[in-house]
Amino acid sequence: MENPEESAASFSDFILWMATMIAVQFGDLPHPETGEPLEPNLPAAKHFIDIMGMLQEKTAGNLAPHEEKLVDDLLFELRKRFLDAQGSERRIITP
């Protein structure tokens, strides 16, 4: 018999699932059924990243330290990945 605490969904699991969905939108993961590469969908990736950012704001002060660190670290990496995916077309400082 499973331990109910082990089978219960956790916030960390949800955030990691979201990160996986974002990786799919970046085209970093193959289609789960065919194994074929997927075309990147940057607008969808940005939408998921924005949702994760909204969750970060709405849960501020209510997360365990490890959950807060997970969200902070993932958002940093995903936002950086998004900027990298846009290539040289988007610059913070225009030369």
VEXDRENKE-807150 format. One record per atom (N, C-alpha, C, CB): chain; atom name; x, y negated, z negated. Coordinates in Angstrom, 1 decimal. Each point is the difference from the previous one (the first is absolute). Glycine has a CB too. Example, Ala and Ser with C-alpha at 12.3 -4.5 7.8 and 13.67 -1.06 7.14 Angstrom:
2
c:a:X:Y:Z
A:N:13.2:5.7:-7.8
A:CA:-0.9:-1.2:0.0
A:C:0.9:-1.2:0.0
A:CB:-1.9:1.2:-1.2
A:N:1.5:-2.3:1.9
A:CA:0.9:-1.1:0.0
A:C:-0.8:-1.1:-0.8
A:CB:1.2:0.6:2.2
! end
This chain:
95
c:a:X:Y:Z
A:N:0.8:1.2:0.0
A:CA:-0.8:-1.2:0.0
A:C:0.9:-1.2:0.0
A:CB:-1.9:1.2:-1.2
A:N:1.5:-2.2:2.0
A:CA:0.8:-1.3:0.1
A:C:-0.2:-0.8:-1.2
A:CB:-0.2:0.1:2.5
A:N:1.3:-0.8:-2.8
A:CA:-0.1:-1.1:-1.1
A:C:-0.7:-1.2:0.6
A:CB:2.1:0.9:-1.1
A:N:-3.2:-1.4:0.5
A:CA:-0.8:-1.1:0.6
A:C:0.9:-1.2:0.2
A:CB:-2.0:0.9:-1.1
A:N:3.0:-1.1:0.2
A:CA:0.9:-1.2:0.2
A:C:0.9:0.1:1.2
A:CB:-0.1:-0.3:-2.5
A:N:0.4:1.6:2.9
A:CA:0.9:0.2:1.1
A:C:-0.8:-0.1:1.3
A:CB:1.5:1.4:-1.4
A:N:-2.8:-1.1:1.4
A:CA:-0.7:0.0:1.2
A:C:-0.8:-1.4:0.2
A:CB:-0.3:2.5:-0.2
A:N:0.3:-3.3:-0.8
A:CA:-0.7:-1.3:0.2
A:C:0.8:-0.9:0.9
A:CB:-0.9:0.3:-2.3
A:N:0.2:-1.1:3.0
A:CA:0.6:-1.0:0.9
A:C:0.7:-1.0:-0.9
A:CB:-1.7:0.4:1.9
A:N:2.8:-0.9:-1.4
A:CA:0.7:-1.1:-0.8
A:C:0.2:-1.2:0.9
A:CB:1.2:1.7:-1.5
A:N:-1.0:-2.8:0.9
A:CA:0.3:-1.3:0.7
A:C:1.2:0.2:0.8
A:CB:-1.1:-1.4:-1.8
A:N:2.1:2.0:1.3
A:CA:1.3:0.2:0.7
A:C:-0.3:0.9:1.3
A:CB:1.3:-0.2:-2.2
A:N:-2.0:1.2:2.0
A:CA:-0.4:0.9:1.2
A:C:-0.7:-0.9:1.1
A:CB:-0.2:2.1:-1.5
A:N:-0.7:-2.9:1.0
A:CA:-0.8:-0.8:1.0
A:C:1.0:-1.0:0.7
A:CB:-2.0:0.2:-1.5
A:N:2.9:-0.8:0.8
A:CA:0.9:-1.0:0.6
A:C:1.0:0.7:0.9
A:CB:-0.2:-1.4:-2.0
A:N:0.6:2.6:1.7
A:CA:0.9:0.8:0.9
A:C:-0.8:0.4:1.2
A:CB:1.3:0.8:-2.0
A:N:-2.6:-0.4:1.9
A:CA:-0.8:0.3:1.1
A:C:-0.1:-1.2:1.0
A:CB:-1.3:1.7:-1.4
A:N:1.1:-2.9:0.8
A:CA:-0.1:-1.2:0.8
A:C:1.3:-0.2:0.7
A:CB:-1.6:-1.0:-1.6
A:N:2.7:1.2:1.0
A:CA:1.4:-0.2:0.6
A:C:0.1:1.0:1.2
A:CB:1.0:-0.8:-2.2
A:N:-1.5:2.0:2.0
A:CA:0.0:1.0:1.1
A:C:-0.8:-0.5:1.2
A:CB:0.3:1.9:-1.7
A:N:-1.5:-2.4:1.4
A:CA:-0.9:-0.5:1.1
A:C:0.7:-1.2:0.7
A:CB:-2.0:0.7:-1.3
A:N:2.8:-1.5:0.6
A:CA:0.7:-1.1:0.6
A:C:1.1:0.5:0.9
A:CB:-0.5:-1.5:-2.0
A:N:1.2:2.6:1.5
A:CA:1.0:0.6:0.8
A:C:-0.6:0.5:1.3
A:CB:1.3:0.6:-2.1
A:N:-2.5:0.0:2.1
A:CA:-0.6:0.4:1.2
A:C:-0.3:-1.1:0.9
A:CB:-1.1:1.8:-1.3
A:N:0.7:-3.0:0.8
A:CA:-0.3:-1.1:0.8
A:C:1.3:-0.6:0.6
A:CB:-2.0:-0.5:-1.4
A:N:3.1:0.6:0.8
A:CA:1.3:-0.4:0.5
A:C:0.5:1.0:1.1
A:CB:0.5:-1.1:-2.2
A:N:-1.2:2.2:2.3
A:CA:0.5:1.1:1.0
A:C:1.1:0.8:-0.5
A:CB:-0.8:-1.5:1.8
A:N:1.1:1.4:-3.2
A:CA:1.1:0.7:-0.6
A:C:-0.3:1.5:-0.2
A:CB:0.6:-2.1:-1.1
A:N:-1.9:2.5:1.1
A:CA:-0.3:1.4:-0.2
A:C:-0.8:0.5:1.2
A:CB:-0.1:-0.4:-2.5
A:N:0.3:1.7:2.9
A:CA:-0.7:0.5:1.1
A:C:-1.5:0.3:-0.3
A:CB:2.2:1.0:0.8
A:N:-3.0:-0.8:0.2
A:CA:-1.4:0.3:-0.1
A:C:0.0:1.4:-0.8
A:CB:-0.7:-1.2:2.2
A:N:-0.1:1.3:-3.3
A:CA:0.0:1.2:-0.8
A:C:-0.4:1.2:0.7
A:CB:-0.5:-1.5:-1.9
A:N:-0.3:1.4:2.9
A:CA:-0.5:1.3:0.7
A:C:0.9:0.3:1.2
A:CB:-2.3:-0.5:-0.7
A:N:2.7:-0.5:1.5
A:CA:0.7:0.3:1.2
A:C:1.6:-0.1:-0.2
A:CB:-2.0:-0.8:1.3
A:N:2.4:0.1:-2.3
A:CA:1.4:-0.2:-0.2
A:C:0.6:-1.0:1.0
A:CB:0.1:2.3:-0.8
A:N:-0.9:-2.9:1.6
A:CA:0.4:-1.0:1.0
A:C:0.2:-1.4:-0.7
A:CB:-1.2:1.2:1.8
A:N:2.2:-1.9:-1.3
A:CA:0.2:-1.4:-0.6
A:C:-1.2:-0.8:0.2
A:CB:2.5:0.2:0.4
A:N:-2.8:-1.1:-1.3
A:CA:-1.1:-1.0:0.1
A:C:0.5:-1.3:0.4
A:CB:-1.3:1.3:-1.7
A:N:0.6:-2.1:2.4
A:CA:0.3:-1.3:0.4
A:C:-0.1:-0.9:-1.2
A:CB:-0.8:0.3:2.3
A:N:1.7:-1.2:-2.6
A:CA:-0.1:-0.9:-1.1
A:C:-1.2:-0.9:0.1
A:CB:2.4:0.0:-0.3
A:N:-3.1:-0.3:-0.8
A:CA:-1.1:-0.9:0.0
A:C:0.3:-1.0:-1.1
A:CB:-1.7:1.8:0.8
A:N:2.5:-2.8:-0.5
A:CA:0.4:-1.0:-1.0
A:C:-1.1:-0.8:-0.6
A:CB:2.1:-0.2:1.3
A:N:-3.2:-0.2:-0.6
A:CA:-1.1:-0.6:-0.7
A:C:-0.6:0.8:-1.1
A:CB:-0.5:-1.3:2.1
A:N:0.4:2.6:-1.8
A:CA:-0.6:0.9:-1.0
A:C:1.0:0.2:-1.2
A:CB:-1.3:1.2:1.8
A:N:2.6:-1.1:-1.5
A:CA:1.0:0.1:-1.1
A:C:-0.1:-1.2:-0.9
A:CB:1.5:1.4:1.5
A:N:-1.6:-2.6:-0.9
A:CA:-0.1:-1.3:-0.7
A:C:-1.2:0.0:-0.9
A:CB:1.2:-1.2:1.8
A:N:-2.3:1.7:-1.2
A:CA:-1.3:0.1:-0.8
A:C:0.1:0.8:-1.2
A:CB:-1.2:-0.3:2.1
A:N:1.8:1.5:-2.0
A:CA:0.2:0.9:-1.1
A:C:1.0:-0.6:-1.0
A:CB:-0.4:2.0:1.4
A:N:1.4:-2.7:-1.0
A:CA:1.0:-0.7:-0.9
A:C:-0.8:-1.1:-0.7
A:CB:2.0:0.6:1.5
A:N:-2.8:-1.3:-0.8
A:CA:-0.8:-1.1:-0.7
A:C:-0.9:0.6:-1.1
A:CB:0.1:-1.4:2.1
A:N:-0.7:2.5:-1.8
A:CA:-0.9:0.7:-0.9
A:C:0.8:0.4:-1.3
A:CB:-1.5:0.8:1.9
A:N:2.7:-0.2:-1.7
A:CA:0.8:0.3:-1.1
A:C:0.4:-1.2:-0.8
A:CB:0.9:2.0:1.3
A:N:-0.6:-3.1:-0.6
A:CA:0.3:-1.2:-0.7
A:C:-1.2:-0.5:-0.8
A:CB:1.6:-0.6:1.8
A:N:-2.8:0.7:-1.3
A:CA:-1.2:-0.4:-0.7
A:C:-0.2:0.9:-1.3
A:CB:-1.0:-0.8:2.2
A:N:1.3:2.1:-2.0
A:CA:-0.1:0.9:-1.2
A:C:1.0:-0.4:-1.0
A:CB:-0.8:1.9:1.5
A:N:2.0:-2.3:-1.1
A:CA:1.0:-0.5:-0.9
A:C:-0.5:-1.2:-0.8
A:CB:1.8:0.9:1.5
A:N:-2.4:-1.8:-0.9
A:CA:-0.5:-1.2:-0.6
A:C:-1.2:0.4:-1.0
A:CB:0.7:-1.4:2.0
A:N:-1.6:2.2:-1.5
A:CA:-1.2:0.3:-0.8
A:C:0.3:0.9:-1.2
A:CB:-1.3:-0.2:2.1
A:N:2.4:1.0:-2.1
A:CA:0.4:0.9:-1.1
A:C:1.0:-0.6:-0.9
A:CB:-0.6:1.9:1.5
A:N:1.1:-3.1:-1.2
A:CA:1.0:-0.6:-0.8
A:C:-0.3:0.0:-1.5
A:CB:0.6:-1.5:1.9
A:N:0.3:2.0:-2.7
A:CA:-0.2:0.1:-1.4
A:C:-0.7:1.2:-0.5
A:CB:0.0:-2.4:0.0
A:N:-0.5:3.2:1.0
A:CA:-0.7:1.3:-0.4
A:C:0.7:1.2:0.4
A:CB:-2.1:-1.3:0.3
A:N:3.3:1.2:0.2
A:CA:0.7:1.2:0.5
A:C:1.1:0.4:-1.0
A:CB:-0.4:-0.6:2.3
A:N:0.7:1.9:-2.4
A:CA:1.1:0.5:-0.7
A:C:1.3:-0.5:0.6
A:CB:-1.2:2.1:-0.7
A:N:2.3:-2.3:0.0
A:CA:1.2:-0.6:0.6
A:C:0.5:0.8:1.2
A:CB:0.6:-0.7:-2.3
A:N:-0.7:2.0:2.3
A:CA:0.4:0.8:1.2
A:C:-0.9:-0.2:1.2
A:CB:1.0:1.7:-1.6
A:N:-2.3:-2.0:1.3
A:CA:-0.9:-0.3:1.1
A:C:0.3:-1.3:0.6
A:CB:-1.8:1.4:-1.0
A:N:2.0:-2.4:0.2
A:CA:0.4:-1.3:0.4
A:C:1.2:-0.1:0.8
A:CB:-1.1:-0.9:-2.0
A:N:2.1:1.7:1.6
A:CA:1.3:0.0:0.7
A:C:-0.2:0.7:1.4
A:CB:1.3:0.1:-2.2
A:N:-2.1:1.0:2.2
A:CA:-0.3:0.7:1.3
A:C:-0.6:-1.0:1.0
A:CB:-0.3:2.2:-1.3
A:N:-0.7:-2.9:0.9
A:CA:-0.7:-1.0:0.9
A:C:1.0:-1.0:0.4
A:CB:-2.2:0.4:-1.1
A:N:2.9:-1.0:0.2
A:CA:1.0:-1.1:0.3
A:C:1.0:0.5:1.0
A:CB:-0.3:-1.0:-2.2
A:N:0.9:2.2:2.0
A:CA:1.0:0.5:0.8
A:C:-0.5:0.4:1.4
A:CB:1.1:0.9:-2.0
A:N:-2.3:-0.3:2.1
A:CA:-0.6:0.4:1.2
A:C:-0.4:-1.3:0.9
A:CB:-0.8:2.1:-1.1
A:N:0.2:-3.0:0.4
A:CA:-0.3:-1.3:0.7
A:C:1.2:-0.7:0.6
A:CB:-2.0:-0.2:-1.5
A:N:3.1:0.2:0.7
A:CA:1.2:-0.6:0.5
A:C:0.5:0.7:1.3
A:CB:0.6:-0.7:-2.4
A:N:-0.5:2.0:2.3
A:CA:0.5:0.8:1.1
A:C:-1.0:-0.1:1.2
A:CB:1.2:1.6:-1.6
A:N:-2.5:-1.5:1.4
A:CA:-0.9:0.0:1.1
A:C:-0.1:-1.4:0.7
A:CB:-1.3:1.7:-1.2
A:N:1.4:-2.7:0.4
A:CA:0.1:-1.4:0.6
A:C:1.2:-0.2:0.8
A:CB:-1.3:-0.9:-1.9
A:N:2.4:1.4:1.4
A:CA:1.3:0.0:0.8
A:C:-0.1:0.8:1.2
A:CB:1.3:-0.3:-2.1
A:N:-1.9:1.5:2.0
A:CA:-0.2:0.8:1.2
A:C:-0.8:-0.7:1.0
A:CB:0.2:2.1:-1.4
A:N:-1.3:-2.8:1.0
A:CA:-0.9:-0.7:0.9
A:C:0.8:-1.1:0.8
A:CB:-2.0:0.5:-1.5
A:N:2.8:-1.2:0.7
A:CA:0.8:-1.1:0.7
A:C:1.0:0.6:1.0
A:CB:-0.3:-1.4:-2.1
A:N:0.9:2.5:1.7
A:CA:1.0:0.7:0.9
A:C:-0.8:0.5:1.2
A:CB:1.4:0.7:-1.9
A:N:-2.6:-0.2:1.8
A:CA:-0.7:0.5:1.1
A:C:-0.4:-1.1:1.0
A:CB:-0.9:1.9:-1.5
A:N:0.7:-3.1:1.0
A:CA:-0.3:-1.1:0.9
A:C:1.2:-0.4:0.8
A:CB:-1.7:-0.7:-1.6
A:N:2.9:1.1:1.3
A:CA:1.2:-0.3:0.7
A:C:0.4:-1.4:-0.1
A:CB:-0.7:1.8:1.6
A:N:1.4:-2.3:-0.6
A:CA:0.6:-1.3:0.0
A:C:-1.1:-1.1:0.3
A:CB:2.2:1.0:0.6
A:N:-3.4:-0.6:-0.2
A:CA:-1.0:-1.0:0.3
A:C:-0.4:-0.8:-1.2
A:CB:-0.8:1.5:1.8
A:N:0.9:-1.0:-3.0
A:CA:-0.4:-0.7:-1.1
A:C:1.2:-0.4:-0.8
A:CB:-2.2:1.2:-0.1
A:N:2.4:-2.4:-0.2
A:CA:1.2:-0.5:-0.7
A:C:-0.5:-0.9:-1.1
A:CB:1.5:0.2:2.0
A:N:-0.8:-0.1:-3.1
A:CA:-0.3:-0.9:-1.2
A:C:0.6:-1.4:0.4
A:CB:0.0:1.9:-1.7
A:N:1.2:-1.9:2.2
A:CA:0.6:-1.3:0.4
A:C:0.3:0.1:1.5
A:CB:1.1:-0.3:-2.3
A:N:-1.6:-0.7:3.0
A:CA:0.2:-0.1:1.4
A:C:1.4:-0.6:0.3
A:CB:-2.5:-0.1:0.4
A:N:3.3:0.7:0.4
A:CA:1.4:-0.5:0.2
A:C:-0.2:-1.3:0.9
A:CB:1.1:2.3:-0.2
! end
